[in-house]
Amino acid sequence: MSSEDEDKLQGDTEQPSAKKVCLEEAEKVEKLPENCAGEAPAEVLSKRRIKKLAKLQKWEVRKKIKRQEERERQRIKRQQAVLAGVERTAPTRKELKYNTTSKSPNPISVAVDLDFDDLMIDKDICKCVKQLLRIYTVNRRSQTPIPLFFTGIREDGRIHKTLERNDGYQNWDVTISHQSFLDLFERDKIVYLSSDSDHVLESLEDNHVYIIGGLVDHNSQKGLCLKIAEEKGLRHARLPLNENVVIKTRTVLTINHVFEILLRVTEKQSWKEAILSVLPMRKGAKAIDSSQDATA
């Protein structure tokens, strides 16, 4: 489903790092050959470009240190809470370790289709990966995490390279694949989500996989996910937003908002409850009364 990064993602202390700086330009710098008589230099960097690359390289070094410092602050905070007799509401690290998708009773799966490298600028690639980080974190903290797949990642593509800047991402409780979701799931079990679909997703079907288009495009590629589903002969549907809430702004959601709504529904919330709990206040979503017309 096409999405736009309208909301600044909230920080999470256990969420992988590299979310404060967008490293979309952190490419390897080609050094000029030392003895290049008669040869044109491979690349001439501007002073501004050199300064930016130096800043990014400095951040890469500092990033790991900052992550360790944050972990230490959280450890001290947890100790102080125990001494103060504050009841813990968040799951412990031990609980998170054993609360894996393979042991989860969640009846559905979700795949993010990331085969859109060439349709996003570097800035939006970075936003897309941030949303993937948010999905991973929210799912990991759920009591019934959804089996999650990141598919269609082009080898050595920009999404791939941006993911690799997050230490240990290969160990996430996520299936990360270069293969298309079509190669991983049975066609009759696939439902591609698109806000442009005429079909409303009224309920989630057991043993089905719901595909979210991993595209941050600010609605410039409107209808693309629906087109993909139709061309491939797949079922498609949209979330029941208009049937449950009135939204002041546009109803194109971020990738992580779509996932979180699905997750809340599998946690036994109604569509209305899930949508209202996930959408940020700035969208001005209000519940539709039973007596109110859904098209209001």
N, C-alpha and C positions, 0 to 999 in steps of 0.2 A: 504494500500500500504506500503510495507516495506520502511524504511527510515533510514538515518544515520545523526547524528548530526554533520554535517561538518561545520556549521556556528554558531558562538557564537551569541546568541540572543541579540538584542539590548534592553536596558532598557526602561521601560515605567513608568512614575511616577505614573500612576493610575493603573498599572498592579498589581495584588496581589503580596505580598512579598514572601520571601523564594526562591528567584531565585539566590541569590549570594552564597549560601552554599548548597551543595548537602547533604541532610540529609538521605542518604540511609541506614545509620547504626544507626539511632536514635531509637533504640528499647528499650523497658523497661528492665532495669537491674534486674535480679533476685537476691534478697538478700539471703545471706547464712543464714540458720537457726541458731538461737543463741544456742540452746541446741540440738546439733545433735550428741550426743554420739553414736558411732558405726555406724553412717550414713555418706555416702560419700557426700561431698558438691555438690550442684546442678550445680555450675559453678565456675570456677576459671578464673578470669580475669587477663590478662597481664597488666603491667604498661602502655604499649602503648595504650591498649584498654580503660583503665580507664581514661587516659588523653584525649583520643578522645571523649569519652562520656561526660566528664566534659565540654569540649569545645563546644560540640553540645548543651548541656543543657544551657550553658551560652548564646549561640546565640539565643536560643528560647526566653530568657528573654529580650535580647537586640533588637530582631527583631521588636517588636511592637513599641518600642521607636523610632527606626530608621525610621519606616514608618510614624509616627506622625511628626518627624522632617522634612522629605521630603515633606510632605503635607504642612507644614508651609512655607517651602522655596518656594514652588510653588505658594502658596497664595500671598506671598510678591512679587514674580516675576510677577504675573498677575496684581497686583495693580500698580506696577511700569510701566508696559506696558500701562495700561489705562491712567496714568498720562502723559506718554510720547506721547500719541496719536497713539500708534501702533495698527493697525487694527488686530483684532483677527481672526485667520484662523482655529484654532481647535475648536471643538464643546464645549459648556459650559457644566458644570456638570448637569445643569437643562435640557439642551437639551438631554444629554446622558440618563438621568433618564427616559424620556418619549419616547426615540427612541428605542423601544423594538421590539423583533422579532415578537411578536403577532400582532403588528401594521404595520409590514413591508410588502411591496408589493412584496418582493422577491418571485419568483415562485418556487424555489427549496428548498430542505432541504439537510443538510449534517450530517452524523453520523460518529463518530470515533469509530471503533470497538476496544475495549480495553481488549478483552479476550485473552491476551497474557502474563499474569503474569509469567508463568513458562518458558517462552522463553527468558526472559531478565534478565541480572544481575542487581544488585541493582543500579549500576551507570547509566545504561541505563533506568531503571525505572524513575530515577530522571530526566533524559534528556527528557523522554517522557512527564512527567508532565509539565516541563518547556515549551514544545511545545504546550501543551494544554492551558497554560496560555497565550501564545502569540496569539493563535487562538481566545480565548475569547476577548482579548483586541482589536485586529484588527477588529473583527466582531462588537464589541460594538461601535467602532468609525465610522463605515460605515453608510451612509445615508439610505442604504437598507440592514440591517443585515440579514443574512441567518438563518432561524430556525435551531438551532444547538443541536445535541444530543451526549452525551458521553455514550456509551452503553457497556454492557458486563463487567462492573466493578465487580470483584469478591468481595463479602462482606468480609471485614477484610483482603483482599489481599493487596499486597504491593502498587499497584497503589491507591487503596482506602485509605490506611494509609498515603501515601504521599500527596494526595489531601487534607486530613483532616488537614494537617499542615498549610494550607492556611486559615486564619480566614475569615469566611463568604462565603466560596465557595458555600455553599448550596443556597445562594441568587443570584448567577450569573444567567444571562439570558441564561441559558443552561439547557436542560433536562438531568439530570444525573441519569442513571438507571443501576441496576444490571441485567436487562433483556437483552437478545440478541436482536440485531436489527431485527432479523427474527420475534420476538414476537411483534414488535412495528409498522412494516410497511408491506404493501401488497407486496408479492413477485414480482408481475409484474411491480412494481414501483421502484424496487431496481436495482442499477447499482454499482457493486463492482469495485473500481478502482485498477488497478494493472499495473505496468510498464512492466510486462511480457505478457500482453494480446496482441492478434493479432488484436483486434478491436480498432479502433481509435475513440476517443470521439470528434466528429465533432461539436456537438452542445449540449446545455443543454436543457433537456425536462422539460416542466412545470409539476408540481405536482409529480416529481420524487425525490427520495432520493439517494444521492451519498455517498457510503461508503468508508472511508479512513481507511486502516489498521493501528491501533495505535501501531506500532511495531518499536522500535529502535534496529536494529540488525546488523548494518554495513554490510548489504547484506549477512549475514551468513545463512539467511532463504530464499534465493532466490526462487521465484516461489510459496511461501506459500499462498499469498493472491489469486493468480490465482487458486491454487489447492482448496482452500476453496470455491471459487465461483463455480467452476466446480462441486465439490462434492455435493453442495447444489442446483445445477441447476439454478444458478443465472446468469443474464447478467453481463458481465464484459467488461472493456475498459481501455485504457491507455490515458493519456493526449497527445495531438498532439505536442509533443516537437520537434521531428525530422522533422516534416512537416513545422515548423515555424522558428526554430533557429538551429544554429550549436553550440554545447557545447563541450568545450575542455575536460572537466572532465566527470565522469560517470553521467548518467541521473537519478540516484535514488535520489529522493528529500526528504526533511524532511516533517513531517506531516503538519506543519504550512505552508510550501511553497505550498503544494498541495491545501490546503484550500484557501490560499490567491489568487492563480491563479483562482480558481472557483469563488471566491468573485468578483474579478476584471472583470471577464467575465460577471457576472450578473449586474455589474455596467456599462455595455455597451462598455467595451474595447474589442478589437479583441483578439484572442488567442495570436497572436504575441506580441501585446502591453502588455497584462497581464503577459506573461512569462518573457519578458524583464524587466518589472517593478518590478517583484518579485524576480527573481533569483539574488543572490549576484554577484558582479563584479568578484570575484575570480573564478567563474565558467566559465568566458570567453564566455558567450553566445552572439552570433551575429545573427542578423536577416538574414533569407534566402531571397535573391532577387527573384522576380517573375520568372526571367529567369534562376535561379539556381536550380540545381537538389536537391530535398528534401533529397536525401541520401548522399549528399556531406559531 
